[in-house]
């Protein structure tokens, strides 16, 4: 997993969250970071919005992610590509494995 490649201190974690979630982690994401380490930190927070082992349809994923970031497809793709979230082969179901 990507996280195994990084050493992230608590101070760094909080700094990244503060820089990207200007209104707090319950608020919207201001910008989706370009650096992998920052994306990883942001994704760790976003994924907490989903229930583990629950099946979601794409519209549910999009609706939730749209409240976090307007370009929700960018975030969704990152979550899938970096295995924070799994998608069925036909793209109809999404889930977070426990």
C-alpha distances in whole Angstrom, upper triangle without the diagonal:
4,6,6,8,10,13,14,18,19,22,19,17,21,22,20,20,24,24,22,24,27,29,26,23,25,27,26,23,25,23,20,19,18,16,12,12,15,13,10,13,15,13,12,16,17,15,17,20,19,20,18,19,22,22,23,25,24,27,26,22,24,27,24,22,26,27,24,24,26,24,22,21,19,17,17,16,13,12,13,11,8,8,9,12,14,17,20,21,24,22,25,22,19,17,15,14,15
4,5,6,7,11,12,15,17,19,16,15,19,19,17,18,21,21,20,21,25,27,24,21,24,25,24,21,23,20,17,15,15,12,9,8,11,10,7,10,13,11,11,15,16,15,17,20,20,21,20,21,23,24,24,26,24,27,26,22,24,26,24,21,24,25,22,22,25,22,21,20,18,16,16,15,12,12,13,11,7,9,10,13,15,18,22,23,25,23,26,24,20,19,16,16,17
4,5,5,8,9,12,14,16,14,12,16,17,15,16,19,20,19,20,23,25,22,20,22,24,23,20,22,21,18,16,16,13,10,8,11,11,7,9,12,11,10,13,15,14,16,19,19,21,19,21,23,25,25,27,26,28,26,23,25,27,24,22,25,25,22,22,25,24,22,22,19,17,18,17,14,13,15,14,10,11,11,15,17,21,24,25,28,26,28,25,22,20,17,17,17
4,6,8,10,13,15,18,16,15,19,20,18,19,23,23,22,24,27,29,26,23,26,27,27,24,26,24,21,19,19,16,12,11,14,14,11,12,16,14,13,17,19,17,19,22,22,23,21,23,26,27,27,30,29,31,30,26,28,30,27,25,29,29,26,26,29,27,26,25,23,21,21,20,17,16,18,16,12,13,14,17,19,23,26,27,30,28,30,27,24,22,19,18,18
4,7,10,13,16,18,15,15,19,19,17,19,22,22,21,24,27,29,26,24,27,28,27,24,25,23,20,18,17,13,10,9,13,13,11,12,16,15,15,18,20,19,21,24,24,26,24,26,28,29,29,31,30,32,31,27,29,31,28,26,29,30,26,26,29,27,26,25,22,20,22,20,17,17,18,16,13,15,15,19,21,24,27,28,31,29,31,29,26,24,21,21,21
4,6,10,13,14,11,11,15,16,14,16,19,19,19,21,24,26,24,21,25,26,25,22,23,21,19,16,16,12,10,7,10,12,9,10,14,14,13,16,18,18,20,23,24,25,24,27,29,30,30,32,30,32,31,27,28,30,28,25,28,28,25,25,28,26,25,25,22,20,22,21,17,17,19,18,14,16,16,20,22,25,29,30,33,30,32,30,27,25,22,22,22
4,7,10,12,10,10,14,14,14,16,18,19,19,21,24,26,23,21,25,26,26,23,24,23,21,18,18,14,13,9,12,14,12,11,15,16,14,17,20,20,21,24,25,27,25,28,30,32,32,34,33,35,33,29,31,32,29,27,30,29,26,26,29,28,27,28,25,23,24,24,20,20,22,21,17,19,18,22,25,28,31,33,36,33,35,33,29,27,24,24,23
4,7,8,6,6,10,11,10,12,15,15,16,18,20,22,19,18,21,23,23,20,21,20,18,16,17,14,12,9,10,12,10,9,12,14,12,14,17,18,18,21,23,25,24,27,29,31,30,33,31,33,31,28,29,30,27,25,27,27,23,24,27,26,25,26,23,21,23,23,19,19,22,21,18,19,18,21,25,28,31,33,35,33,34,32,28,26,23,23,23
4,5,5,6,9,10,11,12,14,15,17,18,20,22,19,18,21,23,23,21,22,22,20,18,19,16,16,12,12,15,13,11,14,16,14,15,19,20,19,23,25,26,26,29,31,33,32,35,34,35,33,30,31,32,28,26,29,28,24,25,29,28,28,29,26,23,26,26,22,22,25,24,21,22,21,24,27,31,34,36,39,36,37,34,31,28,25,26,25
4,5,5,6,9,10,11,12,14,16,16,18,19,16,15,19,20,21,20,21,21,20,18,20,18,17,14,13,16,14,11,14,16,13,14,17,18,18,21,23,24,24,28,29,32,31,34,33,34,31,28,30,30,27,25,27,26,23,24,28,28,27,29,26,23,25,26,23,22,25,25,22,23,21,24,27,31,34,37,39,35,36,34,30,28,24,25,24
4,5,5,6,9,10,10,12,14,15,16,18,16,15,19,20,21,19,20,20,20,18,20,18,18,14,13,16,15,12,14,17,16,15,19,20,20,22,25,27,27,31,32,34,33,36,34,35,33,30,31,31,28,26,28,26,23,24,28,28,27,29,27,24,27,28,24,24,27,27,24,25,23,26,30,33,37,39,41,37,38,36,32,30,27,28,27
4,5,5,6,9,10,10,12,14,15,18,16,15,19,19,20,17,18,17,17,14,16,14,14,10,10,13,12,10,12,15,14,14,17,19,19,22,24,26,26,30,31,33,32,34,32,33,31,28,29,29,26,24,26,25,21,22,25,25,25,26,24,21,24,25,21,21,24,24,21,23,21,24,28,31,34,36,38,35,36,34,30,29,26,27,26
4,5,5,6,9,10,11,12,14,16,13,12,16,17,17,15,16,16,15,14,16,14,13,10,9,11,10,7,9,12,10,10,14,15,15,18,20,23,23,26,27,29,28,30,29,30,28,25,26,26,23,21,23,22,18,19,23,23,22,24,21,19,21,22,19,18,22,22,19,20,18,21,25,28,31,33,35,32,33,31,27,25,22,23,23
4,6,5,6,9,10,10,12,13,10,10,14,15,16,14,15,16,16,15,18,16,16,13,11,13,13,9,10,14,12,11,14,17,16,18,21,23,24,28,28,30,29,31,30,30,28,25,26,26,23,21,23,21,18,19,23,23,23,25,23,20,23,24,21,20,24,24,21,23,20,23,27,30,33,36,37,34,35,32,28,27,24,25,25
4,5,5,6,9,10,11,13,11,12,16,16,16,14,14,14,15,13,16,14,15,12,10,13,14,10,11,15,14,13,16,19,18,20,23,26,27,30,31,33,31,33,31,32,30,27,27,27,24,22,23,22,18,19,22,23,23,25,22,20,23,24,21,21,25,25,22,24,22,25,28,31,35,37,38,35,36,34,30,29,26,28,28
4,5,5,6,8,10,13,11,11,14,14,14,11,12,11,11,10,12,11,12,10,7,9,10,7,8,12,12,11,13,16,16,18,21,24,25,28,29,30,28,30,28,28,27,24,24,24,21,19,20,19,16,16,19,19,19,21,19,16,20,21,17,18,21,21,19,21,19,22,25,28,31,33,35,31,32,31,27,26,23,25,26
4,5,5,6,8,10,8,7,11,11,11,9,10,11,11,11,14,14,14,12,9,10,11,8,7,10,10,9,11,14,14,15,18,21,22,26,26,28,26,28,26,26,24,21,22,22,19,17,18,17,13,14,18,18,18,20,18,15,18,20,17,17,21,21,19,21,18,20,24,26,30,32,33,30,31,29,25,24,22,24,24
4,6,5,6,8,7,8,11,11,12,10,10,12,13,13,16,16,17,15,11,13,15,11,10,14,14,12,14,17,17,18,21,24,26,29,29,31,29,30,29,28,27,24,24,24,21,19,20,18,14,15,19,20,20,23,20,18,21,23,20,20,24,25,23,24,22,24,28,30,34,36,37,33,34,32,28,27,25,27,27
4,6,6,10,9,10,14,12,12,9,8,9,11,10,13,13,15,14,10,12,14,12,10,14,15,13,15,18,19,19,23,26,27,31,31,32,30,31,29,28,27,24,24,24,21,19,19,18,15,14,17,18,19,21,19,17,21,22,19,20,24,24,22,24,22,24,28,30,33,35,36,33,34,32,29,28,26,29,29
4,6,9,9,9,12,10,9,6,5,6,8,8,11,12,14,13,9,10,12,10,8,12,13,11,12,15,16,17,20,23,25,28,28,28,26,27,25,25,23,21,20,20,18,15,16,14,11,11,14,15,15,18,15,14,17,19,16,17,21,21,19,22,19,21,25,26,30,32,33,29,30,29,25,25,23,26,27
4,5,5,6,8,6,6,5,6,8,10,11,15,16,17,16,12,12,14,11,9,12,13,10,11,15,15,14,18,21,23,27,26,27,25,26,24,24,22,20,19,18,16,14,14,12,9,10,14,15,15,18,17,14,17,20,18,18,21,22,21,22,19,21,25,26,30,32,33,29,30,28,25,24,23,25,26
4,6,8,10,8,8,7,7,10,12,13,17,18,20,18,15,16,18,15,13,16,17,14,15,18,18,18,21,25,27,30,29,30,28,29,27,26,25,23,22,21,19,17,17,14,12,13,15,17,18,21,19,18,21,23,21,21,25,26,25,26,23,25,29,30,34,36,36,32,33,31,28,28,26,29,30
4,7,7,5,7,8,9,12,15,16,20,21,22,21,17,18,19,17,14,17,17,14,14,18,17,16,20,23,26,29,28,29,27,28,26,25,23,22,21,20,17,16,16,13,11,13,15,18,18,22,21,18,21,24,22,22,26,27,26,27,24,25,29,30,34,36,36,32,32,31,28,27,26,29,29
4,5,5,8,9,10,13,15,16,20,20,21,19,16,16,17,14,12,15,15,11,12,15,14,14,18,21,23,26,26,27,26,27,26,25,23,21,21,20,17,16,16,13,11,13,17,19,18,22,21,18,20,23,21,20,24,26,24,25,21,23,27,28,32,35,35,31,31,29,26,25,23,26,26
4,5,7,8,11,13,13,15,19,19,19,17,14,14,15,12,9,11,11,7,9,12,11,10,14,17,19,23,22,24,22,24,23,22,20,18,18,17,14,13,14,12,9,12,16,17,16,19,18,15,17,20,18,17,21,22,21,21,18,19,23,25,29,31,32,28,28,26,23,22,20,22,22
4,7,9,12,15,15,17,21,22,22,21,17,17,17,15,12,13,13,9,9,12,11,9,13,16,19,22,21,23,21,22,21,20,18,16,17,15,12,12,13,10,8,12,15,17,16,19,19,16,18,21,20,18,22,24,22,22,19,20,23,25,28,31,31,27,27,25,22,21,20,23,22
4,7,9,12,14,16,20,21,21,21,17,17,18,16,12,14,15,11,11,14,13,12,15,19,21,25,23,24,22,23,22,20,18,17,16,15,12,11,11,8,7,9,12,15,14,18,18,15,17,20,19,19,22,24,23,24,20,21,24,26,29,32,32,28,28,26,23,23,22,25,25
4,6,9,10,13,17,19,19,19,16,15,17,15,11,13,15,12,10,14,14,12,16,19,22,25,23,24,21,22,20,19,17,15,14,13,11,9,9,6,4,6,9,11,11,15,14,12,15,18,17,17,20,22,21,22,19,20,23,24,27,30,30,26,26,25,22,22,21,25,26
4,6,7,10,13,15,16,16,12,11,14,12,9,11,13,11,9,13,14,13,16,20,22,25,24,24,22,22,20,19,18,16,15,15,12,10,10,9,5,5,9,10,10,14,12,10,14,16,14,15,18,19,19,20,18,19,22,23,27,29,29,25,26,25,22,22,21,24,25
4,7,9,13,15,17,17,13,13,16,14,11,14,16,14,13,17,18,17,20,24,26,29,28,28,25,25,23,22,21,19,17,17,16,13,12,11,9,7,9,11,12,15,13,13,16,18,16,18,21,21,21,23,21,22,25,26,30,31,31,28,28,28,25,25,24,27,29
4,6,9,12,14,14,11,10,14,13,10,13,16,14,13,17,18,18,21,24,26,28,28,28,25,25,22,22,22,19,17,18,17,13,13,13,10,8,10,10,11,14,11,11,14,15,14,16,19,19,19,21,19,21,24,25,28,29,30,26,28,27,24,25,24,27,28
4,7,9,11,12,9,7,11,11,8,10,13,13,11,14,17,17,19,22,23,26,25,25,23,23,20,21,20,17,16,17,16,12,13,13,10,8,10,9,10,11,8,8,12,12,10,12,15,15,15,17,16,17,20,21,25,26,27,23,25,24,21,22,21,24,25
4,6,8,9,6,6,9,10,8,10,13,13,13,16,18,19,21,24,25,27,27,27,25,26,23,24,23,20,19,21,19,15,16,17,13,12,14,12,13,14,11,10,14,14,11,13,16,16,15,18,17,19,22,23,27,28,29,25,27,26,23,24,22,25,26
4,6,9,8,7,10,12,11,12,15,16,16,18,21,22,23,26,27,29,29,29,27,27,24,25,25,22,21,23,22,18,19,20,17,14,16,14,15,15,11,12,15,14,11,14,17,15,14,18,17,20,22,23,27,27,29,26,28,27,24,25,24,26,28
4,6,6,6,9,10,11,12,14,16,16,18,21,22,24,27,27,29,30,30,28,29,26,28,27,23,23,25,23,20,21,22,19,17,19,17,18,18,14,14,17,15,12,15,17,15,14,17,17,20,22,24,28,28,30,27,29,28,25,25,23,25,27
4,5,5,6,9,10,10,12,15,15,16,19,21,22,24,24,26,27,27,26,27,24,26,26,22,22,24,22,19,21,22,19,17,20,18,17,17,14,13,15,14,10,12,14,12,10,14,14,17,19,21,25,26,28,25,27,26,23,22,21,22,23
4,5,5,6,9,10,11,13,14,16,18,20,21,24,23,26,27,28,27,28,26,28,27,23,23,25,23,20,22,23,19,18,21,20,19,19,16,14,17,16,12,14,16,15,12,15,14,18,21,23,27,28,30,27,29,27,24,23,21,22,23
4,5,5,6,8,10,11,12,14,16,18,20,23,23,26,27,27,26,27,25,26,25,21,21,23,21,18,19,20,16,15,18,17,17,18,15,13,16,16,12,13,16,15,13,16,15,18,21,23,27,28,30,27,29,27,23,23,21,22,23
4,5,5,6,9,10,10,12,14,16,17,20,20,23,24,24,22,24,21,23,22,18,18,20,18,15,17,17,14,13,16,14,14,14,11,9,12,12,8,10,13,12,10,13,12,14,17,20,23,25,26,23,25,23,20,20,18,20,21
4,5,5,6,9,10,10,13,15,16,19,18,21,22,23,22,23,22,23,22,18,19,21,19,16,19,19,15,15,19,17,16,16,13,11,13,13,9,9,12,12,9,11,10,13,16,19,22,24,26,23,25,23,19,18,16,17,18
4,5,5,7,9,10,12,14,16,18,18,22,23,24,23,25,23,24,23,19,20,21,18,16,19,18,15,15,19,18,17,18,15,13,15,16,12,12,15,15,12,14,12,15,18,21,25,27,29,25,27,25,21,19,17,18,19
4,5,5,6,9,10,12,14,17,18,21,21,22,21,22,20,21,20,16,17,18,15,12,15,14,11,11,15,14,13,15,13,10,12,14,11,10,14,14,12,14,11,14,18,20,24,26,27,24,25,23,19,18,16,18,19
4,5,5,6,9,10,12,14,15,18,18,19,18,19,18,19,17,14,15,16,14,11,14,14,11,12,15,14,12,13,11,8,10,11,8,7,11,11,9,10,8,10,14,16,20,22,23,20,21,19,16,15,12,15,16
4,6,6,7,10,11,13,13,16,18,19,18,21,20,21,19,16,17,18,15,13,17,16,13,15,18,18,16,17,15,12,13,14,11,9,13,14,11,11,8,11,15,18,21,24,25,22,23,20,17,15,12,14,14
4,6,6,8,10,13,14,17,18,19,18,21,20,20,18,15,16,17,13,12,15,14,11,13,17,17,15,17,16,12,13,16,13,11,15,16,14,14,11,13,17,19,23,26,27,23,24,21,18,16,13,16,16
4,5,6,8,11,13,16,16,17,15,17,16,16,14,11,13,13,10,8,11,11,8,10,14,14,11,13,13,9,10,13,11,9,13,15,13,13,10,11,15,17,20,23,24,20,20,18,15,14,12,15,16
4,5,6,9,9,12,13,14,13,15,15,16,13,11,13,14,11,10,13,13,11,13,16,16,13,14,14,10,10,13,11,8,11,13,12,11,7,8,12,14,18,20,22,18,19,16,12,10,8,11,12
4,5,7,9,12,13,15,14,17,17,18,15,13,15,15,12,12,15,14,12,15,18,19,16,18,17,14,14,16,15,12,15,17,15,14,10,11,14,17,20,23,24,21,21,18,14,12,10,12,12
4,7,10,13,12,14,12,15,15,15,12,10,12,12,8,9,12,11,10,13,16,17,14,16,17,13,13,16,15,12,15,18,17,15,12,12,15,17,20,23,23,20,19,17,13,12,10,14,14
4,6,9,8,10,9,12,13,13,10,9,12,12,9,10,14,13,13,15,18,18,14,16,17,14,12,15,15,12,13,17,16,14,11,9,12,14,17,20,20,17,16,13,10,8,7,11,11
4,6,6,9,9,13,15,15,12,11,15,15,12,14,17,16,16,19,21,22,18,19,20,17,15,18,18,14,15,19,18,15,12,11,13,14,17,20,21,18,17,14,11,8,7,9,9
4,6,9,10,14,16,17,14,13,17,18,15,16,20,19,19,21,24,23,20,20,21,18,16,18,18,14,15,18,16,13,11,10,11,13,15,19,20,18,17,13,11,7,5,6,5
4,7,9,13,15,17,15,14,18,19,17,18,21,22,21,23,26,25,21,21,23,20,17,19,19,15,15,18,17,14,12,10,10,12,13,17,18,16,15,11,9,6,6,5,6
4,6,10,13,14,12,12,15,16,14,16,19,20,20,22,24,24,20,20,22,19,16,19,19,16,15,19,19,16,14,11,11,12,13,17,17,15,13,10,8,6,7,8,10
4,7,10,12,10,10,14,15,14,16,18,19,20,22,23,22,18,18,20,18,15,17,18,15,14,18,18,15,14,11,10,10,10,14,14,12,10,6,6,5,8,10,12
4,6,8,6,7,10,11,11,12,15,16,17,18,19,19,15,15,18,16,13,15,17,14,13,17,18,15,14,11,10,9,10,14,13,11,8,6,5,6,9,12,15
4,6,5,7,9,10,11,13,14,16,18,18,19,18,14,14,17,16,12,15,17,15,14,17,19,17,16,12,12,9,10,13,11,8,6,5,6,9,12,15,18
4,5,5,6,9,10,10,12,15,16,16,16,14,11,10,14,13,10,12,14,13,12,15,17,16,15,12,12,9,11,13,11,8,6,7,7,10,13,16,19
4,5,5,6,9,10,10,13,14,15,14,14,11,11,15,14,11,14,17,15,15,18,20,19,18,15,15,13,14,16,14,11,9,10,10,13,16,19,22
4,5,5,6,9,10,11,13,14,15,15,11,12,15,14,11,15,17,14,15,18,20,18,16,13,14,13,15,17,16,13,11,10,9,11,13,17,19
4,6,5,6,8,10,11,12,13,12,9,9,12,10,8,11,13,11,11,15,16,15,13,10,12,11,13,16,15,12,11,10,8,9,11,15,17
4,6,5,6,9,10,10,10,10,6,7,10,9,8,11,13,12,13,16,17,17,15,13,14,13,16,18,16,13,12,12,11,13,15,18,21
4,6,5,7,9,10,10,11,8,10,13,12,11,14,16,15,16,19,20,20,18,16,17,16,18,21,19,16,15,14,13,15,16,20,22
4,5,6,7,9,10,12,9,11,13,11,10,14,15,13,15,18,19,18,15,14,16,16,19,21,21,17,16,15,13,13,14,18,20
4,5,5,6,8,8,5,8,10,7,7,11,12,11,13,16,16,16,14,13,15,15,18,21,20,16,16,15,13,14,14,18,20
4,5,5,5,7,5,9,10,9,10,13,14,14,16,18,19,20,17,16,19,18,21,23,22,18,18,18,16,17,18,22,24
4,6,7,10,8,12,13,12,13,16,16,16,18,21,21,21,18,18,20,20,23,26,25,21,21,20,18,19,19,23,24
4,7,9,8,11,12,9,11,14,14,13,16,19,18,19,16,16,19,20,23,26,25,21,21,20,18,18,18,21,23
4,6,6,9,9,8,10,13,13,13,16,18,18,19,17,17,20,20,23,25,25,21,22,21,19,19,19,23,25
4,5,9,9,9,11,14,14,15,18,19,20,21,20,19,21,21,24,25,25,21,21,21,20,21,22,25,27
4,6,6,7,9,11,12,13,15,16,17,19,18,17,19,19,22,23,22,19,20,20,18,20,21,24,27
4,5,5,6,9,10,11,12,14,15,16,15,14,16,16,19,20,20,16,17,17,15,16,17,21,23
4,5,5,6,8,10,10,12,14,15,14,13,15,14,16,17,17,13,15,15,14,16,17,20,23
4,6,5,6,9,10,10,12,14,14,13,15,15,18,19,19,16,18,18,16,17,18,21,23
4,5,5,6,9,10,11,12,11,11,13,14,17,19,19,16,17,17,14,15,15,18,20
4,5,5,6,9,10,11,10,8,10,10,14,15,16,12,14,13,10,12,12,16,18
4,5,5,6,8,10,10,9,10,10,13,14,15,12,14,14,12,13,14,17,20
4,5,5,6,8,8,9,11,12,16,17,18,15,17,16,13,14,14,16,19
4,6,6,6,5,5,8,10,14,15,17,14,16,14,11,11,10,12,15
4,6,5,6,5,6,7,11,12,14,11,13,12,9,10,10,12,15
4,6,8,8,9,10,13,13,16,13,16,15,13,13,13,14,17
4,6,8,9,12,15,16,18,16,19,17,14,13,12,13,16
4,5,6,9,12,14,17,15,17,14,11,10,9,9,12
4,7,10,14,16,18,15,17,14,11,9,7,8,11
4,7,10,13,15,12,13,10,7,6,5,7,10
4,7,10,12,10,11,8,6,5,6,7,11
4,6,8,6,7,6,4,7,9,11,14
4,5,5,6,5,6,9,12,12,16
4,5,8,9,10,12,15,16,19
4,6,8,10,13,17,18,21
4,6,7,11,14,16,20
4,7,10,14,16,20
4,7,11,13,16
4,7,10,13
4,6,9
4,6
4
